[in-house]
């Protein structure tokens, strides 16, 4: 295989591969439109190189005329791709010049395919022994000379912006200057050879390949730099999101703690009453002990009095312990939590609130543990029980009830809080979990209890459902059971 045949085979293959590569980049990232127009330019180079007479070695003027006409038609496609690529690549605003170039490229390309009007029937013999070439081509017609001159002029027009940008020290422009001028020099050479001004091999196709490779290198480098920048920004964004998420998590915990303390404040009077009763009992017994101190004959009553005092202080200790456990700040820790134990901790605290409203009943079936924060789940139970009690008016505790129950739902654990209150109106039901939405009188509710409960349950991977009629409501909390 001679050097001419080898170059004639390799050149279109390189151009086609380059065009397909950049077309695939554009297909995946439609915003990178310069890759689309560069791919069009590379396809034009592929056709221009594939139909070069040097590759097919025509032995008649008719064969040479067909090959040369098709080759010039692809030059029009090449011009169109190069002009539009330059506009996008250098961010130029030249709508009129772009329209004129597009129109010329289309007409020029169709003219070559239509009737081979750019070449006459005159025969031109090309012999280059050092390249192993000996072929016949058609002489360019006057119309072909004019059209080719226009083609070269437009190429000059679109190469000029690269030359003007050479002083900007722009790494996106400088690598393209050498292949652009090489390509332009080869184009002028081929134009003069086709006019018969002197005899030399056609070199333009190699100039095209040099330009295509130069542009491809720059585009790929820009694409890689863009991807590196995207990865860097994504890493920074990920860090910011994590920091912001942690900050919001702390805000959520603070808000939940504030709502919890507000609920405990609502129960403060009842809790004080629960503590005062055994304390009064203990105080009375201490006074009795003081009397017995002066009457040794009645000492047999001391043991009974001390036992009663221990029972009273134990009741106070249990109430305070439950209160502290419920009031403990949730930290979002993950541990195995028994929902039945959480309910038992909350019930003594709300017992006084229920005294004048409803019978408080616990139906706690054994259930698997759930994974989460006991303090936060205790707040959910407290909010739901308080919400149920406050839906029942005072005055008829024997006719109303609030039932807290647990159930193993097979892979999940259900906690239900049912009441016989006034129910929730249908138009209000979709809003009850919205922050700051409340139907209570002004100053008697923050509108955050159910919203925070919903958020806590969601953070634990569960959900809250509510059913309501005129005779009461049922809230069902479902949480995933801890994996074995």
C-alpha positions as CSV (number, residue, x, y, z in Angstrom):
1,X,0.0,0.0,0.0
2,X,1.4,3.4,-1.1
3,X,1.6,6.4,1.1
4,X,-1.3,8.1,-0.7
5,X,-3.6,5.0,-0.3
6,X,-2.7,4.8,3.4
7,X,-3.4,8.4,4.1
8,X,-6.5,8.2,2.0
9,X,-7.8,5.4,4.2
10,X,-6.8,6.7,7.6
11,X,-8.0,10.2,7.2
12,X,-11.7,9.6,6.8
13,X,-11.6,7.0,9.6
14,X,-10.0,9.4,12.0
15,X,-12.5,12.2,11.1
16,X,-15.5,9.8,11.3
17,X,-14.5,8.5,14.8
18,X,-14.0,12.1,16.0
19,X,-17.4,13.1,14.7
20,X,-19.1,10.1,16.4
21,X,-17.3,10.7,19.6
22,X,-18.4,14.4,19.9
23,X,-21.9,13.6,18.7
24,X,-22.2,11.1,21.6
25,X,-21.1,13.9,24.0
26,X,-23.7,16.2,22.7
27,X,-26.4,13.5,22.8
28,X,-25.7,13.0,26.5
29,X,-25.3,16.7,27.3
30,X,-27.6,18.7,25.0
31,X,-26.4,22.0,26.5
32,X,-22.9,21.4,24.9
33,X,-24.0,22.5,21.4
34,X,-20.5,23.2,20.2
35,X,-20.0,19.5,20.2
36,X,-22.9,19.0,17.9
37,X,-21.6,21.5,15.3
38,X,-18.1,20.2,15.6
39,X,-19.4,16.7,14.9
40,X,-21.2,18.1,11.8
41,X,-17.9,19.6,10.7
42,X,-16.1,16.3,11.3
43,X,-18.6,14.4,9.2
44,X,-18.0,17.0,6.5
45,X,-14.3,16.2,6.7
46,X,-15.1,12.5,6.5
47,X,-17.0,12.9,3.3
48,X,-14.4,15.3,1.8
49,X,-11.6,12.8,2.5
50,X,-13.6,9.7,1.5
51,X,-14.3,11.1,-2.0
52,X,-10.8,12.6,-2.7
53,X,-9.6,11.7,-6.2
54,X,-6.3,10.7,-4.8
55,X,-8.0,7.9,-2.9
56,X,-10.0,6.5,-5.8
57,X,-7.4,7.3,-8.6
58,X,-10.0,7.9,-11.4
59,X,-8.8,7.0,-14.9
60,X,-11.4,9.1,-16.9
61,X,-12.5,12.7,-16.7
62,X,-16.1,11.6,-16.0
63,X,-15.0,9.6,-12.9
64,X,-12.9,12.5,-11.7
65,X,-15.7,15.0,-12.2
66,X,-18.1,12.9,-10.1
67,X,-15.6,12.5,-7.2
68,X,-14.6,16.2,-7.3
69,X,-18.2,17.4,-7.2
70,X,-19.2,15.2,-4.3
71,X,-16.0,16.3,-2.5
72,X,-16.9,20.0,-2.9
73,X,-20.5,19.3,-1.6
74,X,-19.0,18.0,1.6
75,X,-16.9,21.1,1.8
76,X,-20.2,23.0,2.1
77,X,-21.3,20.9,5.0
78,X,-17.9,21.4,6.6
79,X,-18.2,25.2,6.2
80,X,-21.6,25.1,7.9
81,X,-20.4,23.1,10.8
82,X,-17.2,25.2,11.3
83,X,-19.1,28.6,11.2
84,X,-21.7,27.5,13.8
85,X,-19.1,25.9,15.9
86,X,-17.1,29.1,16.0
87,X,-20.2,31.1,17.0
88,X,-20.9,28.8,20.0
89,X,-17.3,28.2,20.9
90,X,-16.2,31.9,20.9
91,X,-19.6,33.2,22.0
92,X,-19.9,35.4,19.0
93,X,-23.1,37.3,18.0
94,X,-23.1,37.5,14.2
95,X,-26.6,36.6,13.1
96,X,-26.4,38.1,9.6
97,X,-23.0,36.6,8.8
98,X,-24.2,33.2,10.1
99,X,-27.4,33.3,8.0
100,X,-25.4,34.2,4.9
101,X,-22.8,31.5,5.5
102,X,-25.6,28.9,6.1
103,X,-27.4,29.9,2.9
104,X,-24.1,29.8,0.9
105,X,-23.1,26.4,2.4
106,X,-26.5,24.8,1.5
107,X,-26.5,26.2,-2.0
108,X,-22.9,25.3,-2.6
109,X,-23.4,21.7,-1.3
110,X,-26.5,21.1,-3.4
111,X,-24.8,22.5,-6.4
112,X,-22.1,19.9,-6.2
113,X,-24.6,17.1,-5.9
114,X,-27.1,18.5,-8.5
115,X,-25.2,18.4,-11.8
116,X,-21.5,18.6,-11.3
117,X,-21.6,22.2,-12.5
118,X,-18.4,23.2,-10.8
119,X,-16.2,21.2,-13.2
120,X,-15.9,21.1,-17.0
121,X,-15.2,18.2,-19.4
122,X,-11.6,19.3,-19.8
123,X,-9.2,16.6,-18.7
124,X,-6.3,17.2,-16.3
125,X,-3.7,14.5,-15.7
126,X,-2.1,14.4,-12.3
127,X,1.2,12.5,-11.9
128,X,3.1,12.3,-8.6
129,X,5.6,9.4,-8.8
130,X,7.0,9.9,-5.3
131,X,3.5,9.3,-4.0
132,X,2.6,6.5,-6.4
133,X,-0.2,8.6,-7.9
134,X,-1.3,8.8,-11.5
135,X,-4.9,9.8,-12.1
136,X,-7.2,12.0,-14.2
137,X,-9.5,14.8,-12.9
138,X,-11.8,17.4,-14.4
139,X,-10.8,21.0,-14.8
140,X,-12.7,23.5,-12.7
141,X,-15.3,25.6,-14.5
142,X,-15.6,29.4,-14.1
143,X,-18.6,28.9,-11.9
144,X,-16.7,26.4,-9.8
145,X,-13.8,28.9,-9.5
146,X,-16.2,31.7,-8.3
147,X,-18.0,29.3,-5.9
148,X,-14.7,28.0,-4.5
149,X,-13.4,31.5,-4.1
150,X,-16.5,32.3,-2.0
151,X,-15.9,29.2,0.0
152,X,-12.3,30.2,0.8
153,X,-13.4,33.8,1.6
154,X,-16.0,32.6,4.1
155,X,-13.5,30.2,5.7
156,X,-11.1,33.2,6.1
157,X,-13.9,35.2,7.7
158,X,-14.6,32.6,10.3
159,X,-10.9,31.9,11.0
160,X,-10.3,35.6,11.6
161,X,-11.9,35.6,15.2
162,X,-9.3,33.0,16.3
163,X,-6.5,35.2,15.0
164,X,-7.9,38.2,16.8
165,X,-8.2,36.2,20.0
166,X,-4.5,35.2,20.0
167,X,-3.5,38.1,22.3
168,X,-6.0,37.2,25.0
169,X,-3.9,34.4,26.4
170,X,-7.0,32.2,26.2
171,X,-6.1,28.5,26.6
172,X,-9.3,27.7,24.7
173,X,-8.1,29.6,21.6
174,X,-4.3,29.4,21.4
175,X,-4.2,25.6,20.6
176,X,-6.4,26.2,17.5
177,X,-4.3,28.9,15.9
178,X,-1.7,26.6,14.4
179,X,-4.1,24.1,12.8
180,X,-6.4,26.9,11.6
181,X,-3.6,28.6,9.7
182,X,-2.2,25.3,8.5
183,X,-5.7,24.3,7.2
184,X,-6.1,27.7,5.6
185,X,-2.7,27.5,3.9
186,X,-3.5,24.1,2.5
187,X,-6.9,25.4,1.3
188,X,-5.2,28.3,-0.6
189,X,-2.8,25.7,-2.1
190,X,-5.6,23.5,-3.3
191,X,-7.6,26.4,-4.8
192,X,-4.6,27.6,-6.8
193,X,-3.8,24.1,-8.0
194,X,-7.4,23.5,-9.1
195,X,-7.2,26.7,-11.1
196,X,-4.1,25.3,-12.8
197,X,-1.7,28.0,-11.6
198,X,0.8,25.4,-10.6
199,X,1.1,21.7,-10.2
200,X,1.2,20.2,-6.7
201,X,-0.6,17.5,-4.6
202,X,-3.9,18.5,-2.9
203,X,-3.3,19.0,0.8
204,X,-6.5,20.5,2.1
205,X,-7.8,17.2,3.5
206,X,-4.8,16.9,5.7
207,X,-5.3,20.4,6.9
208,X,-8.9,19.5,7.8
209,X,-7.7,16.5,9.8
210,X,-5.2,18.7,11.7
211,X,-7.9,21.2,12.5
212,X,-10.4,18.5,13.5
213,X,-7.8,16.8,15.9
214,X,-6.8,20.2,17.4
215,X,-10.4,21.2,18.1
216,X,-11.2,17.8,19.4
217,X,-8.3,18.0,21.9
218,X,-9.5,21.4,23.1
219,X,-13.1,20.3,23.4
220,X,-12.3,17.1,25.3
221,X,-10.0,19.1,27.7
222,X,-12.7,21.6,28.3
223,X,-15.3,18.9,28.8
224,X,-13.0,17.1,31.3
225,X,-12.3,20.5,33.1
226,X,-16.0,21.0,33.3
227,X,-16.6,17.6,34.8
228,X,-13.8,18.2,37.3
229,X,-15.4,21.5,38.3
230,X,-18.9,19.9,38.6
231,X,-17.4,17.2,40.8
232,X,-15.7,19.8,43.0
233,X,-18.9,21.9,43.2
234,X,-20.9,18.7,44.0
235,X,-18.5,17.9,46.8
236,X,-18.8,21.4,48.2
237,X,-22.6,21.2,47.9
238,X,-22.6,17.8,49.6
239,X,-20.7,19.2,52.5
240,X,-23.0,22.3,52.7
241,X,-26.1,20.0,52.6
242,X,-24.7,17.8,55.4
243,X,-23.9,20.8,57.5
244,X,-27.3,22.4,56.9
245,X,-29.0,19.1,57.6
246,X,-27.2,18.8,60.9
247,X,-28.1,22.4,61.8
248,X,-31.8,21.8,60.9
249,X,-31.8,18.6,62.8
250,X,-30.6,20.5,65.9
251,X,-33.3,23.1,65.3
252,X,-35.9,20.4,65.0
253,X,-34.8,18.9,68.3
254,X,-34.9,22.3,70.0
255,X,-38.4,22.9,68.6
256,X,-39.6,19.5,69.7
257,X,-38.1,20.0,73.2
258,X,-39.8,23.4,73.5
259,X,-43.2,21.9,72.5
260,X,-42.6,19.1,75.0
261,X,-42.0,21.5,77.8
262,X,-45.1,23.5,76.8
263,X,-47.1,20.3,77.1
264,X,-45.6,19.5,80.5
265,X,-46.4,23.1,81.5
266,X,-50.0,22.4,80.7
267,X,-49.9,19.4,83.1
268,X,-48.0,21.3,85.8
269,X,-50.9,21.9,88.1
270,X,-52.0,18.3,87.9
271,X,-48.5,17.0,88.5
272,X,-48.2,19.3,91.5
273,X,-51.4,17.9,92.9
274,X,-50.1,14.3,92.4
275,X,-47.0,15.2,94.3
276,X,-48.8,17.2,97.1
277,X,-51.1,14.4,98.0
278,X,-48.3,11.9,99.1
279,X,-46.3,14.8,100.5
280,X,-49.2,15.9,102.7
281,X,-49.5,12.3,103.8
282,X,-45.8,12.0,104.6
283,X,-45.9,15.3,106.5
284,X,-48.9,14.2,108.6
285,X,-47.0,11.0,109.5
286,X,-43.9,12.9,110.5
287,X,-46.0,15.0,112.8
288,X,-47.4,11.8,114.3
289,X,-43.8,10.5,114.8
290,X,-42.9,13.6,116.6
291,X,-45.8,13.0,119.0
292,X,-44.7,9.4,119.5
293,X,-41.2,10.5,120.3
294,X,-42.5,11.9,123.6
295,X,-44.7,8.8,124.3
296,X,-42.5,5.8,124.3
297,X,-45.5,3.6,125.3
298,X,-47.1,4.0,121.8
299,X,-43.9,3.0,119.9
300,X,-45.6,0.0,118.4
301,X,-47.2,2.3,115.8
302,X,-43.8,3.6,114.5
303,X,-43.1,0.8,112.0
304,X,-46.5,1.2,110.4
305,X,-46.0,5.0,110.1
306,X,-42.5,4.5,108.6
307,X,-43.9,2.1,106.1
308,X,-46.6,4.5,105.1
309,X,-43.9,7.3,104.7
310,X,-41.8,5.1,102.5
311,X,-44.8,4.4,100.3
312,X,-45.6,8.1,100.0
313,X,-42.0,9.0,99.1
314,X,-41.9,6.2,96.6
315,X,-45.0,7.6,94.9
316,X,-43.3,11.0,94.7
317,X,-40.1,9.5,93.4
318,X,-42.0,7.6,90.7
319,X,-43.9,10.7,89.6
320,X,-40.7,12.8,89.4
321,X,-38.8,10.0,87.7
322,X,-41.5,9.7,85.0
323,X,-41.6,13.4,84.6
324,X,-37.9,13.7,84.2
325,X,-37.9,10.8,81.7
326,X,-40.5,12.4,79.5
327,X,-38.9,15.9,79.8
328,X,-35.5,14.5,78.9
329,X,-34.1,16.2,75.8
330,X,-34.3,13.9,72.7
331,X,-30.9,13.7,70.9
332,X,-32.0,11.6,68.0
333,X,-30.2,8.6,69.3
334,X,-31.0,5.2,67.9
335,X,-31.6,2.4,70.4
336,X,-34.1,-0.4,71.0
337,X,-37.2,1.1,72.5
338,X,-40.2,-0.8,74.0
339,X,-43.3,1.3,73.2
340,X,-45.2,-0.3,76.1
341,X,-42.6,1.1,78.6
342,X,-42.8,4.5,76.9
343,X,-46.6,4.5,77.4
344,X,-46.3,3.4,81.0
345,X,-44.0,6.3,81.6
346,X,-46.3,8.9,80.2
347,X,-49.6,7.7,81.7
348,X,-48.9,8.8,85.3
349,X,-48.1,12.3,84.1
350,X,-51.5,12.8,82.3
351,X,-53.5,11.0,84.9
352,X,-54.6,14.2,86.7
353,X,-55.5,15.8,83.3
354,X,-57.8,12.8,82.6
355,X,-59.5,12.8,86.1
356,X,-62.3,15.2,85.1
357,X,-62.5,14.3,81.4
358,X,-62.3,10.6,80.7
359,X,-61.3,7.2,81.9
360,X,-57.7,6.6,80.9
361,X,-57.3,3.0,79.8
362,X,-54.1,1.2,78.6
363,X,-54.4,-2.0,76.6
364,X,-50.8,-2.8,76.0
365,X,-50.2,-6.1,74.2
366,X,-46.5,-7.3,74.0
367,X,-44.9,-6.0,70.9
368,X,-41.4,-6.1,69.3
369,X,-39.0,-3.2,70.0
370,X,-38.6,-0.4,67.6
371,X,-35.4,1.5,66.8
372,X,-35.3,5.2,67.8
373,X,-35.1,7.7,70.6
374,X,-37.3,6.9,73.6
375,X,-37.5,10.6,74.6
376,X,-38.9,11.6,71.2
377,X,-41.3,8.7,71.0
378,X,-42.5,9.6,74.5
379,X,-43.2,13.0,73.3
380,X,-45.4,11.6,70.5
381,X,-47.4,9.5,73.0
382,X,-47.7,12.6,75.3
383,X,-48.9,14.8,72.5
384,X,-51.5,12.3,71.2
385,X,-52.9,11.5,74.7
386,X,-53.2,15.2,75.6
387,X,-54.8,15.9,72.2
388,X,-57.3,13.1,72.9
389,X,-58.1,14.3,76.4
390,X,-58.5,18.0,75.3
391,X,-61.0,16.8,72.7
392,X,-63.3,15.8,75.6
393,X,-64.9,18.4,77.8
394,X,-64.8,18.2,81.6
395,X,-67.7,17.0,83.7
396,X,-68.4,13.5,82.6
397,X,-65.4,11.3,83.0
398,X,-67.4,8.1,83.6
399,X,-69.0,8.4,80.1
400,X,-65.8,9.0,78.2
401,X,-62.6,7.2,77.7
402,X,-59.2,7.5,76.1
403,X,-57.7,4.1,75.2
404,X,-54.0,3.7,74.4
405,X,-53.2,0.3,72.9
406,X,-50.3,-1.4,71.2
407,X,-50.4,-4.2,68.6
408,X,-47.9,-6.3,66.7
409,X,-48.7,-5.8,63.0
410,X,-46.2,-8.3,61.6
411,X,-42.9,-6.4,60.8
412,X,-44.2,-3.2,62.4
413,X,-45.6,-2.0,65.7
414,X,-48.9,0.0,66.0
415,X,-49.7,2.4,68.7
416,X,-53.3,3.6,68.8
417,X,-54.8,6.4,70.8
418,X,-58.7,6.5,70.6
419,X,-61.0,8.9,72.3
420,X,-64.8,9.5,72.6
421,X,-64.5,13.2,72.0
422,X,-66.1,15.6,69.6
423,X,-64.2,14.4,66.5
424,X,-62.4,16.4,63.9
425,X,-64.5,18.2,61.2
426,X,-63.9,16.9,57.6
427,X,-62.6,20.3,56.4
428,X,-60.1,20.5,59.3
429,X,-58.8,16.9,59.0
430,X,-56.3,17.5,56.2
431,X,-54.7,20.4,58.1
432,X,-54.1,18.9,61.5
433,X,-50.5,18.1,60.9
434,X,-49.7,21.5,59.5
435,X,-47.4,23.6,61.8
436,X,-49.1,26.3,63.8
437,X,-52.6,25.1,62.8
438,X,-54.9,24.8,65.9
439,X,-58.6,24.8,66.6
440,X,-58.0,25.6,70.3
441,X,-58.8,29.0,71.8
442,X,-56.1,31.7,71.5
443,X,-53.3,31.2,74.0
444,X,-54.3,27.5,74.7
445,X,-52.3,25.8,71.9
446,X,-49.3,26.4,69.8
447,X,-50.4,24.3,66.8
448,X,-47.1,22.4,66.9
449,X,-48.0,19.3,68.9
450,X,-49.3,17.1,66.0
451,X,-46.9,18.7,63.5
452,X,-43.9,17.7,65.6
453,X,-45.3,14.3,66.3
454,X,-45.7,13.7,62.6
455,X,-42.1,14.8,62.0
456,X,-40.7,12.6,64.8
457,X,-42.6,9.5,63.5
458,X,-41.5,10.2,59.9
459,X,-37.9,10.5,61.1
460,X,-38.3,7.1,62.7
461,X,-39.4,5.6,59.4
462,X,-43.1,5.4,60.4
463,X,-46.4,7.1,59.6
464,X,-49.4,8.5,61.4
465,X,-53.0,7.8,60.2
466,X,-56.1,9.5,61.6
467,X,-59.8,8.5,61.5
468,X,-62.5,10.7,62.9
469,X,-66.3,10.7,63.3
470,X,-68.7,12.8,65.4
471,X,-68.2,10.3,68.2
472,X,-64.4,10.4,68.5
473,X,-61.1,10.0,66.8
474,X,-58.4,7.4,66.4
475,X,-54.7,8.2,65.8
476,X,-52.6,5.2,64.7
477,X,-48.8,5.4,64.7
478,X,-47.1,2.6,62.8
479,X,-43.3,2.1,63.3
480,X,-41.0,-0.5,61.8
481,X,-40.0,-3.2,64.2
482,X,-36.4,-3.6,65.0
483,X,-34.7,-6.2,62.7
484,X,-33.8,-9.4,64.5
